Amino acid sequence: MGNLLPENVVSALSVGLYGMFIAIIIPPAKKDKIIASLVIIAMFVSYLSSRLPAVAKVSSGTRIILITVIISSVAAILFPVKDDKKEAA
């Protein structure tokens, strides 16, 4: 579809994609300090992974997926979400 659209529209849509990502991250991060901390840690780890020689050889998409899975897994283990139904019983 990108080949059918003018270049300026494709460029605007790519910026819109980042805007949508930020719109998904910011509201929960404002409400919960743990989520805000995890977002900052993920940004730092992403930056480090692009600079470390051994990890920088891996494609950027694969690095993002690995970082996401690792950080979300650690967060799920350390900060599990409590089930409201169990607390009410």
Gaussian input, Z-matrix of N, CA and C with variables (Angstrom, degrees):
# hf/3-21g

backbone

0 1
 N
 C     1     B1
 C     2     B2     1     A1
 N     3     B3     2     A2     1     D1
 C     4     B4     3     A3     2     D2
 C     5     B5     4     A4     3     D3
 N     6     B6     5     A5     4     D4
 C     7     B7     6     A6     5     D5
 C     8     B8     7     A7     6     D6
 N     9     B9     8     A8     7     D7
 C    10    B10     9     A9     8     D8
 C    11    B11    10    A10     9     D9
 N    12    B12    11    A11    10    D10
 C    13    B13    12    A12    11    D11
 C    14    B14    13    A13    12    D12
 N    15    B15    14    A14    13    D13
 C    16    B16    15    A15    14    D14
 C    17    B17    16    A16    15    D15
 N    18    B18    17    A17    16    D16
 C    19    B19    18    A18    17    D17
 C    20    B20    19    A19    18    D18
 N    21    B21    20    A20    19    D19
 C    22    B22    21    A21    20    D20
 C    23    B23    22    A22    21    D21
 N    24    B24    23    A23    22    D22
 C    25    B25    24    A24    23    D23
 C    26    B26    25    A25    24    D24
 N    27    B27    26    A26    25    D25
 C    28    B28    27    A27    26    D26
 C    29    B29    28    A28    27    D27
 N    30    B30    29    A29    28    D28
 C    31    B31    30    A30    29    D29
 C    32    B32    31    A31    30    D30
 N    33    B33    32    A32    31    D31
 C    34    B34    33    A33    32    D32
 C    35    B35    34    A34    33    D33
 N    36    B36    35    A35    34    D34
 C    37    B37    36    A36    35    D35
 C    38    B38    37    A37    36    D36
 N    39    B39    38    A38    37    D37
 C    40    B40    39    A39    38    D38
 C    41    B41    40    A40    39    D39
 N    42    B42    41    A41    40    D40
 C    43    B43    42    A42    41    D41
 C    44    B44    43    A43    42    D42
 N    45    B45    44    A44    43    D43
 C    46    B46    45    A45    44    D44
 C    47    B47    46    A46    45    D45
 N    48    B48    47    A47    46    D46
 C    49    B49    48    A48    47    D47
 C    50    B50    49    A49    48    D48
 N    51    B51    50    A50    49    D49
 C    52    B52    51    A51    50    D50
 C    53    B53    52    A52    51    D51
 N    54    B54    53    A53    52    D52
 C    55    B55    54    A54    53    D53
 C    56    B56    55    A55    54    D54
 N    57    B57    56    A56    55    D55
 C    58    B58    57    A57    56    D56
 C    59    B59    58    A58    57    D57
 N    60    B60    59    A59    58    D58
 C    61    B61    60    A60    59    D59
 C    62    B62    61    A61    60    D60
 N    63    B63    62    A62    61    D61
 C    64    B64    63    A63    62    D62
 C    65    B65    64    A64    63    D63
 N    66    B66    65    A65    64    D64
 C    67    B67    66    A66    65    D65
 C    68    B68    67    A67    66    D66
 N    69    B69    68    A68    67    D67
 C    70    B70    69    A69    68    D68
 C    71    B71    70    A70    69    D69
 N    72    B72    71    A71    70    D70
 C    73    B73    72    A72    71    D71
 C    74    B74    73    A73    72    D72
 N    75    B75    74    A74    73    D73
 C    76    B76    75    A75    74    D74
 C    77    B77    76    A76    75    D75
 N    78    B78    77    A77    76    D76
 C    79    B79    78    A78    77    D77
 C    80    B80    79    A79    78    D78
 N    81    B81    80    A80    79    D79
 C    82    B82    81    A81    80    D80
 C    83    B83    82    A82    81    D81
 N    84    B84    83    A83    82    D82
 C    85    B85    84    A84    83    D83
 C    86    B86    85    A85    84    D84
 N    87    B87    86    A86    85    D85
 C    88    B88    87    A87    86    D86
 C    89    B89    88    A88    87    D87
 N    90    B90    89    A89    88    D88
 C    91    B91    90    A90    89    D89
 C    92    B92    91    A91    90    D90
 N    93    B93    92    A92    91    D91
 C    94    B94    93    A93    92    D92
 C    95    B95    94    A94    93    D93
 N    96    B96    95    A95    94    D94
 C    97    B97    96    A96    95    D95
 C    98    B98    97    A97    96    D96
 N    99    B99    98    A98    97    D97
 C   100   B100    99    A99    98    D98
 C   101   B101   100   A100    99    D99
 N   102   B102   101   A101   100   D100
 C   103   B103   102   A102   101   D101
 C   104   B104   103   A103   102   D102
 N   105   B105   104   A104   103   D103
 C   106   B106   105   A105   104   D104
 C   107   B107   106   A106   105   D105
 N   108   B108   107   A107   106   D106
 C   109   B109   108   A108   107   D107
 C   110   B110   109   A109   108   D108
 N   111   B111   110   A110   109   D109
 C   112   B112   111   A111   110   D110
 C   113   B113   112   A112   111   D111
 N   114   B114   113   A113   112   D112
 C   115   B115   114   A114   113   D113
 C   116   B116   115   A115   114   D114
 N   117   B117   116   A116   115   D115
 C   118   B118   117   A117   116   D116
 C   119   B119   118   A118   117   D117
 N   120   B120   119   A119   118   D118
 C   121   B121   120   A120   119   D119
 C   122   B122   121   A121   120   D120
 N   123   B123   122   A122   121   D121
 C   124   B124   123   A123   122   D122
 C   125   B125   124   A124   123   D123
 N   126   B126   125   A125   124   D124
 C   127   B127   126   A126   125   D125
 C   128   B128   127   A127   126   D126
 N   129   B129   128   A128   127   D127
 C   130   B130   129   A129   128   D128
 C   131   B131   130   A130   129   D129
 N   132   B132   131   A131   130   D130
 C   133   B133   132   A132   131   D131
 C   134   B134   133   A133   132   D132
 N   135   B135   134   A134   133   D133
 C   136   B136   135   A135   134   D134
 C   137   B137   136   A136   135   D135
 N   138   B138   137   A137   136   D136
 C   139   B139   138   A138   137   D137
 C   140   B140   139   A139   138   D138
 N   141   B141   140   A140   139   D139
 C   142   B142   141   A141   140   D140
 C   143   B143   142   A142   141   D141
 N   144   B144   143   A143   142   D142
 C   145   B145   144   A144   143   D143
 C   146   B146   145   A145   144   D144
 N   147   B147   146   A146   145   D145
 C   148   B148   147   A147   146   D146
 C   149   B149   148   A148   147   D147
 N   150   B150   149   A149   148   D148
 C   151   B151   150   A150   149   D149
 C   152   B152   151   A151   150   D150
 N   153   B153   152   A152   151   D151
 C   154   B154   153   A153   152   D152
 C   155   B155   154   A154   153   D153
 N   156   B156   155   A155   154   D154
 C   157   B157   156   A156   155   D155
 C   158   B158   157   A157   156   D156
 N   159   B159   158   A158   157   D157
 C   160   B160   159   A159   158   D158
 C   161   B161   160   A160   159   D159
 N   162   B162   161   A161   160   D160
 C   163   B163   162   A162   161   D161
 C   164   B164   163   A163   162   D162
 N   165   B165   164   A164   163   D163
 C   166   B166   165   A165   164   D164
 C   167   B167   166   A166   165   D165
 N   168   B168   167   A167   166   D166
 C   169   B169   168   A168   167   D167
 C   170   B170   169   A169   168   D168
 N   171   B171   170   A170   169   D169
 C   172   B172   171   A171   170   D170
 C   173   B173   172   A172   171   D171
 N   174   B174   173   A173   172   D172
 C   175   B175   174   A174   173   D173
 C   176   B176   175   A175   174   D174
 N   177   B177   176   A176   175   D175
 C   178   B178   177   A177   176   D176
 C   179   B179   178   A178   177   D177
 N   180   B180   179   A179   178   D178
 C   181   B181   180   A180   179   D179
 C   182   B182   181   A181   180   D180
 N   183   B183   182   A182   181   D181
 C   184   B184   183   A183   182   D182
 C   185   B185   184   A184   183   D183
 N   186   B186   185   A185   184   D184
 C   187   B187   186   A186   185   D185
 C   188   B188   187   A187   186   D186
 N   189   B189   188   A188   187   D187
 C   190   B190   189   A189   188   D188
 C   191   B191   190   A190   189   D189
 N   192   B192   191   A191   190   D190
 C   193   B193   192   A192   191   D191
 C   194   B194   193   A193   192   D192
 N   195   B195   194   A194   193   D193
 C   196   B196   195   A195   194   D194
 C   197   B197   196   A196   195   D195
 N   198   B198   197   A197   196   D196
 C   199   B199   198   A198   197   D197
 C   200   B200   199   A199   198   D198
 N   201   B201   200   A200   199   D199
 C   202   B202   201   A201   200   D200
 C   203   B203   202   A202   201   D201
 N   204   B204   203   A203   202   D202
 C   205   B205   204   A204   203   D203
 C   206   B206   205   A205   204   D204
 N   207   B207   206   A206   205   D205
 C   208   B208   207   A207   206   D206
 C   209   B209   208   A208   207   D207
 N   210   B210   209   A209   208   D208
 C   211   B211   210   A210   209   D209
 C   212   B212   211   A211   210   D210
 N   213   B213   212   A212   211   D211
 C   214   B214   213   A213   212   D212
 C   215   B215   214   A214   213   D213
 N   216   B216   215   A215   214   D214
 C   217   B217   216   A216   215   D215
 C   218   B218   217   A217   216   D216
 N   219   B219   218   A218   217   D217
 C   220   B220   219   A219   218   D218
 C   221   B221   220   A220   219   D219
 N   222   B222   221   A221   220   D220
 C   223   B223   222   A222   221   D221
 C   224   B224   223   A223   222   D222
 N   225   B225   224   A224   223   D223
 C   226   B226   225   A225   224   D224
 C   227   B227   226   A226   225   D225
 N   228   B228   227   A227   226   D226
 C   229   B229   228   A228   227   D227
 C   230   B230   229   A229   228   D228
 N   231   B231   230   A230   229   D229
 C   232   B232   231   A231   230   D230
 C   233   B233   232   A232   231   D231
 N   234   B234   233   A233   232   D232
 C   235   B235   234   A234   233   D233
 C   236   B236   235   A235   234   D234
 N   237   B237   236   A236   235   D235
 C   238   B238   237   A237   236   D236
 C   239   B239   238   A238   237   D237
 N   240   B240   239   A239   238   D238
 C   241   B241   240   A240   239   D239
 C   242   B242   241   A241   240   D240
 N   243   B243   242   A242   241   D241
 C   244   B244   243   A243   242   D242
 C   245   B245   244   A244   243   D243
 N   246   B246   245   A245   244   D244
 C   247   B247   246   A246   245   D245
 C   248   B248   247   A247   246   D246
 N   249   B249   248   A248   247   D247
 C   250   B250   249   A249   248   D248
 C   251   B251   250   A250   249   D249
 N   252   B252   251   A251   250   D250
 C   253   B253   252   A252   251   D251
 C   254   B254   253   A253   252   D252
 N   255   B255   254   A254   253   D253
 C   256   B256   255   A255   254   D254
 C   257   B257   256   A256   255   D255
 N   258   B258   257   A257   256   D256
 C   259   B259   258   A258   257   D257
 C   260   B260   259   A259   258   D258
 N   261   B261   260   A260   259   D259
 C   262   B262   261   A261   260   D260
 C   263   B263   262   A262   261   D261
 N   264   B264   263   A263   262   D262
 C   265   B265   264   A264   263   D263
 C   266   B266   265   A265   264   D264

   B1=1.4551
   B2=1.5249
   B3=1.3220
   B4=1.4579
   B5=1.5153
   B6=1.3397
   B7=1.4598
   B8=1.5221
   B9=1.3192
   B10=1.4565
   B11=1.5227
   B12=1.3184
   B13=1.4542
   B14=1.5256
   B15=1.3333
   B16=1.4685
   B17=1.5325
   B18=1.3283
   B19=1.4713
   B20=1.5211
   B21=1.3365
   B22=1.4724
   B23=1.5296
   B24=1.3328
   B25=1.4684
   B26=1.5262
   B27=1.3217
   B28=1.4663
   B29=1.5248
   B30=1.3242
   B31=1.4673
   B32=1.5285
   B33=1.3185
   B34=1.4676
   B35=1.5251
   B36=1.3174
   B37=1.4618
   B38=1.5211
   B39=1.3325
   B40=1.4632
   B41=1.5229
   B42=1.3178
   B43=1.4637
   B44=1.5258
   B45=1.3260
   B46=1.4615
   B47=1.5187
   B48=1.3294
   B49=1.4615
   B50=1.5307
   B51=1.3349
   B52=1.4645
   B53=1.5194
   B54=1.3218
   B55=1.4652
   B56=1.5151
   B57=1.3323
   B58=1.4657
   B59=1.5180
   B60=1.3256
   B61=1.4563
   B62=1.5275
   B63=1.3242
   B64=1.4660
   B65=1.5286
   B66=1.3339
   B67=1.4657
   B68=1.5252
   B69=1.3188
   B70=1.4586
   B71=1.5212
   B72=1.3265
   B73=1.4675
   B74=1.5287
   B75=1.3074
   B76=1.4661
   B77=1.5363
   B78=1.3387
   B79=1.4838
   B80=1.5300
   B81=1.3477
   B82=1.4722
   B83=1.5301
   B84=1.3348
   B85=1.4612
   B86=1.5292
   B87=1.3264
   B88=1.4674
   B89=1.5289
   B90=1.3337
   B91=1.4631
   B92=1.5258
   B93=1.3253
   B94=1.4620
   B95=1.5277
   B96=1.3270
   B97=1.4700
   B98=1.5255
   B99=1.3246
   B100=1.4693
   B101=1.5242
   B102=1.3278
   B103=1.4619
   B104=1.5214
   B105=1.3215
   B106=1.4646
   B107=1.5293
   B108=1.3240
   B109=1.4622
   B110=1.5202
   B111=1.3269
   B112=1.4616
   B113=1.5274
   B114=1.3221
   B115=1.4661
   B116=1.5276
   B117=1.3284
   B118=1.4650
   B119=1.5254
   B120=1.3145
   B121=1.4717
   B122=1.5230
   B123=1.3266
   B124=1.4662
   B125=1.5251
   B126=1.3228
   B127=1.4697
   B128=1.5234
   B129=1.3180
   B130=1.4652
   B131=1.5297
   B132=1.3247
   B133=1.4648
   B134=1.5272
   B135=1.3252
   B136=1.4620
   B137=1.5266
   B138=1.3173
   B139=1.4641
   B140=1.5297
   B141=1.3251
   B142=1.4663
   B143=1.5213
   B144=1.3196
   B145=1.4620
   B146=1.5238
   B147=1.3085
   B148=1.4599
   B149=1.5253
   B150=1.3218
   B151=1.4648
   B152=1.5286
   B153=1.3360
   B154=1.4575
   B155=1.5286
   B156=1.3237
   B157=1.4697
   B158=1.5323
   B159=1.3089
   B160=1.4664
   B161=1.5284
   B162=1.3071
   B163=1.4579
   B164=1.5293
   B165=1.3139
   B166=1.4660
   B167=1.5255
   B168=1.3326
   B169=1.4663
   B170=1.5218
   B171=1.3252
   B172=1.4613
   B173=1.5312
   B174=1.3150
   B175=1.4718
   B176=1.5255
   B177=1.3180
   B178=1.4688
   B179=1.5269
   B180=1.3274
   B181=1.4672
   B182=1.5147
   B183=1.3325
   B184=1.4676
   B185=1.5201
   B186=1.3346
   B187=1.4726
   B188=1.5239
   B189=1.3222
   B190=1.4677
   B191=1.5218
   B192=1.3266
   B193=1.4711
   B194=1.5236
   B195=1.3282
   B196=1.4680
   B197=1.5217
   B198=1.3214
   B199=1.4736
   B200=1.5240
   B201=1.3271
   B202=1.4635
   B203=1.5246
   B204=1.3177
   B205=1.4685
   B206=1.5252
   B207=1.3175
   B208=1.4647
   B209=1.5220
   B210=1.3342
   B211=1.4692
   B212=1.5264
   B213=1.3313
   B214=1.4654
   B215=1.5248
   B216=1.3273
   B217=1.4732
   B218=1.5214
   B219=1.3171
   B220=1.4671
   B221=1.5220
   B222=1.3368
   B223=1.4668
   B224=1.5255
   B225=1.3340
   B226=1.4700
   B227=1.5227
   B228=1.3203
   B229=1.4661
   B230=1.5232
   B231=1.3378
   B232=1.4604
   B233=1.5245
   B234=1.3390
   B235=1.4607
   B236=1.5273
   B237=1.3404
   B238=1.4740
   B239=1.5280
   B240=1.3207
   B241=1.4596
   B242=1.5193
   B243=1.3182
   B244=1.4578
   B245=1.5176
   B246=1.3257
   B247=1.4563
   B248=1.5235
   B249=1.3369
   B250=1.4635
   B251=1.5190
   B252=1.3276
   B253=1.4642
   B254=1.5124
   B255=1.3402
   B256=1.4710
   B257=1.5184
   B258=1.3549
   B259=1.4549
   B260=1.5257
   B261=1.3479
   B262=1.4639
   B263=1.5355
   B264=1.3115
   B265=1.4639
   B266=1.4813
   A1=109.90
   A2=116.82
   A3=120.42
   A4=112.70
   A5=117.60
   A6=120.50
   A7=112.02
   A8=117.48
   A9=120.89
   A10=112.26
   A11=116.99
   A12=121.73
   A13=110.95
   A14=116.91
   A15=119.39
   A16=110.88
   A17=115.77
   A18=120.90
   A19=112.39
   A20=117.89
   A21=119.30
   A22=111.68
   A23=118.08
   A24=120.71
   A25=109.99
   A26=117.16
   A27=121.39
   A28=109.82
   A29=117.00
   A30=121.22
   A31=110.74
   A32=116.74
   A33=120.46
   A34=111.02
   A35=117.23
   A36=119.94
   A37=111.98
   A38=117.17
   A39=118.54
   A40=110.79
   A41=117.69
   A42=120.31
   A43=109.64
   A44=116.48
   A45=120.63
   A46=112.54
   A47=116.31
   A48=120.46
   A49=110.85
   A50=116.90
   A51=119.99
   A52=110.85
   A53=117.09
   A54=120.77
   A55=112.35
   A56=116.74
   A57=120.30
   A58=110.99
   A59=116.88
   A60=120.42
   A61=110.39
   A62=116.57
   A63=120.68
   A64=110.38
   A65=117.40
   A66=120.94
   A67=111.66
   A68=117.55
   A69=120.84
   A70=110.93
   A71=117.86
   A72=122.58
   A73=113.09
   A74=118.30
   A75=121.75
   A76=114.09
   A77=121.52
   A78=118.78
   A79=114.46
   A80=119.72
   A81=117.45
   A82=112.46
   A83=117.23
   A84=119.92
   A85=111.35
   A86=117.21
   A87=120.37
   A88=111.20
   A89=116.05
   A90=120.80
   A91=113.06
   A92=118.03
   A93=121.40
   A94=110.14
   A95=115.90
   A96=120.87
   A97=111.89
   A98=117.21
   A99=120.31
   A100=109.80
   A101=116.57
   A102=119.81
   A103=110.21
   A104=117.54
   A105=120.79
   A106=110.50
   A107=116.76
   A108=120.77
   A109=111.32
   A110=116.79
   A111=120.55
   A112=111.91
   A113=117.26
   A114=120.87
   A115=109.90
   A116=117.03
   A117=120.81
   A118=110.46
   A119=117.00
   A120=120.58
   A121=110.27
   A122=117.17
   A123=120.74
   A124=111.33
   A125=116.85
   A126=119.92
   A127=110.45
   A128=117.06
   A129=121.51
   A130=111.26
   A131=116.64
   A132=120.57
   A133=110.51
   A134=116.90
   A135=120.58
   A136=110.61
   A137=116.30
   A138=119.86
   A139=110.74
   A140=116.59
   A141=119.75
   A142=111.64
   A143=116.41
   A144=119.09
   A145=112.24
   A146=117.06
   A147=119.36
   A148=111.45
   A149=117.41
   A150=121.75
   A151=113.91
   A152=117.39
   A153=120.15
   A154=109.77
   A155=117.72
   A156=120.76
   A157=114.33
   A158=117.54
   A159=120.01
   A160=111.50
   A161=117.56
   A162=121.94
   A163=111.28
   A164=117.52
   A165=121.37
   A166=112.01
   A167=116.98
   A168=120.30
   A169=112.09
   A170=117.18
   A171=122.23
   A172=107.79
   A173=117.82
   A174=120.60
   A175=110.69
   A176=116.16
   A177=120.49
   A178=111.40
   A179=118.10
   A180=120.42
   A181=112.36
   A182=115.57
   A183=120.08
   A184=110.49
   A185=117.24
   A186=120.51
   A187=110.74
   A188=117.27
   A189=120.68
   A190=110.53
   A191=116.20
   A192=119.78
   A193=110.49
   A194=117.26
   A195=120.79
   A196=111.74
   A197=116.46
   A198=120.47
   A199=109.99
   A200=116.89
   A201=121.00
   A202=111.21
   A203=116.44
   A204=120.18
   A205=110.91
   A206=117.52
   A207=120.85
   A208=111.22
   A209=116.83
   A210=119.73
   A211=110.61
   A212=118.51
   A213=118.95
   A214=111.63
   A215=117.50
   A216=120.18
   A217=111.05
   A218=116.60
   A219=120.37
   A220=110.23
   A221=116.85
   A222=120.28
   A223=111.28
   A224=117.28
   A225=120.18
   A226=111.45
   A227=116.45
   A228=119.98
   A229=110.79
   A230=117.16
   A231=120.44
   A232=113.57
   A233=117.38
   A234=121.71
   A235=110.42
   A236=117.53
   A237=118.93
   A238=111.05
   A239=115.38
   A240=121.15
   A241=107.48
   A242=115.79
   A243=120.36
   A244=109.48
   A245=116.73
   A246=122.70
   A247=108.56
   A248=116.87
   A249=121.42
   A250=112.46
   A251=118.50
   A252=121.94
   A253=111.59
   A254=117.39
   A255=120.56
   A256=110.84
   A257=117.28
   A258=120.52
   A259=111.43
   A260=116.80
   A261=120.55
   A262=112.03
   A263=117.19
   A264=121.06
   A265=114.04
   D1=-30.70
   D2=-179.41
   D3=-62.62
   D4=-27.17
   D5=178.64
   D6=-74.21
   D7=-21.32
   D8=-179.73
   D9=-85.27
   D10=-26.68
   D11=-176.91
   D12=-87.67
   D13=151.25
   D14=175.16
   D15=-63.97
   D16=154.59
   D17=-175.59
   D18=-60.44
   D19=-37.64
   D20=-179.37
   D21=-67.90
   D22=-31.04
   D23=177.46
   D24=-71.36
   D25=-41.98
   D26=177.84
   D27=-61.70
   D28=-41.21
   D29=177.98
   D30=-63.14
   D31=-43.00
   D32=179.03
   D33=-64.96
   D34=-38.47
   D35=178.80
   D36=-66.65
   D37=-34.65
   D38=178.33
   D39=-68.31
   D40=-35.53
   D41=175.15
   D42=-67.95
   D43=-38.09
   D44=177.58
   D45=-61.36
   D46=-33.30
   D47=178.12
   D48=-62.35
   D49=-43.09
   D50=176.24
   D51=-64.62
   D52=-38.26
   D53=177.54
   D54=-62.01
   D55=-40.50
   D56=177.72
   D57=-65.31
   D58=-39.82
   D59=178.48
   D60=-62.16
   D61=-45.22
   D62=178.91
   D63=-63.52
   D64=-38.20
   D65=179.27
   D66=-65.33
   D67=-26.86
   D68=177.82
   D69=-79.57
   D70=-34.87
   D71=-173.72
   D72=-84.13
   D73=-43.08
   D74=-170.19
   D75=-63.56
   D76=-49.99
   D77=-177.70
   D78=-56.96
   D79=-47.27
   D80=177.65
   D81=-66.33
   D82=-33.19
   D83=-179.73
   D84=-68.04
   D85=-30.93
   D86=177.03
   D87=-68.35
   D88=-33.44
   D89=-176.00
   D90=-83.92
   D91=-26.33
   D92=-172.46
   D93=-133.04
   D94=120.37
   D95=-178.69
   D96=-66.90
   D97=-28.96
   D98=179.04
   D99=-66.25
   D100=-43.82
   D101=178.81
   D102=-65.13
   D103=-42.10
   D104=178.20
   D105=-60.66
   D106=-42.05
   D107=178.39
   D108=-64.62
   D109=-41.30
   D110=179.15
   D111=-65.12
   D112=-36.88
   D113=177.28
   D114=-64.01
   D115=-43.42
   D116=179.29
   D117=-66.09
   D118=-41.79
   D119=177.60
   D120=-62.40
   D121=-42.85
   D122=179.25
   D123=-62.26
   D124=-39.90
   D125=177.51
   D126=-63.68
   D127=-43.31
   D128=-179.63
   D129=-65.37
   D130=-44.54
   D131=179.06
   D132=-64.76
   D133=-38.19
   D134=177.58
   D135=-62.99
   D136=-43.28
   D137=177.40
   D138=-62.37
   D139=-46.98
   D140=179.82
   D141=-61.52
   D142=-39.60
   D143=-178.18
   D144=-67.27
   D145=-25.17
   D146=177.11
   D147=-79.56
   D148=-17.46
   D149=-177.94
   D150=-100.33
   D151=-27.56
   D152=-179.13
   D153=-73.13
   D154=128.37
   D155=-173.46
   D156=-57.81
   D157=-42.24
   D158=-176.16
   D159=-67.60
   D160=-38.13
   D161=-176.52
   D162=-87.67
   D163=-27.60
   D164=-177.55
   D165=-65.46
   D166=-20.31
   D167=179.36
   D168=-72.25
   D169=-21.53
   D170=178.99
   D171=-75.46
   D172=145.02
   D173=-179.04
   D174=-60.81
   D175=151.65
   D176=-175.76
   D177=-62.54
   D178=-37.52
   D179=178.43
   D180=-62.96
   D181=-42.57
   D182=178.93
   D183=-66.08
   D184=-40.47
   D185=177.59
   D186=-60.54
   D187=-43.47
   D188=-179.32
   D189=-63.23
   D190=-43.30
   D191=179.35
   D192=-62.91
   D193=-46.35
   D194=179.82
   D195=-61.71
   D196=-45.63
   D197=179.76
   D198=-61.51
   D199=-43.53
   D200=-179.57
   D201=-61.74
   D202=-47.17
   D203=-178.60
   D204=-65.13
   D205=-43.97
   D206=-178.00
   D207=-65.52
   D208=-50.31
   D209=-176.83
   D210=-67.25
   D211=-40.34
   D212=179.38
   D213=-68.39
   D214=-34.02
   D215=177.36
   D216=-66.86
   D217=-45.83
   D218=178.26
   D219=-62.23
   D220=-41.95
   D221=179.41
   D222=-64.89
   D223=-38.69
   D224=179.32
   D225=-66.13
   D226=-34.37
   D227=178.82
   D228=-74.55
   D229=-44.77
   D230=-176.36
   D231=-78.46
   D232=-33.75
   D233=-175.89
   D234=-129.98
   D235=69.50
   D236=-178.60
   D237=-66.71
   D238=147.92
   D239=177.22
   D240=-81.37
   D241=128.09
   D242=-178.85
   D243=-76.79
   D244=139.26
   D245=178.54
   D246=-82.82
   D247=122.30
   D248=-177.74
   D249=-65.08
   D250=-31.88
   D251=-178.87
   D252=-67.79
   D253=-37.21
   D254=179.07
   D255=-70.03
   D256=-36.27
   D257=-179.37
   D258=-70.03
   D259=-32.02
   D260=-178.16
   D261=-73.94
   D262=-25.37
   D263=-177.02
   D264=-75.23

